[in-house]
Amino acid sequence: MARTAMINARTERELKNEVEGILQSLGMSTTEAINIFFRQVKLRRGLPFPVEIPNSKTLKVFRDSEQGKGLVECTDADDMFNRLNI
């Protein structure tokens, strides 16, 4: 067995619980997810996703959507594609 090292980190309780539920539905433990993340950082020699500061237009969309403004609900995928004229 490979030697292991312990990681101690603090996070918000609600965030931890929600993420653990998602990982459980994927059949994955928190430890497995952290190891995947670490392996991707090592492989890519950086974060495995872009990290950017949102511009003012993106921030407005975030705020509006959190407040339920400008959202369109579709009954199914066909309805969505029809509304998008696709």
Sequence and secondary structure as in RCSB ss.txt:
>XXXX:A:sequence
MARTAMINARTERELKNEVEGILQSLGMSTTEAINIFFRQVKLRRGLPFPVEIPNSKTLKVFRDSEQGKGLVECT
DADDMFNRLNI
>XXXX:A:secstr
            HHHHHHHHHHHHHTT  HHHHHHHHHHHHHHHTS SS      HHHHHHHHHHHTTTT    S
SHHHHHHHTT 
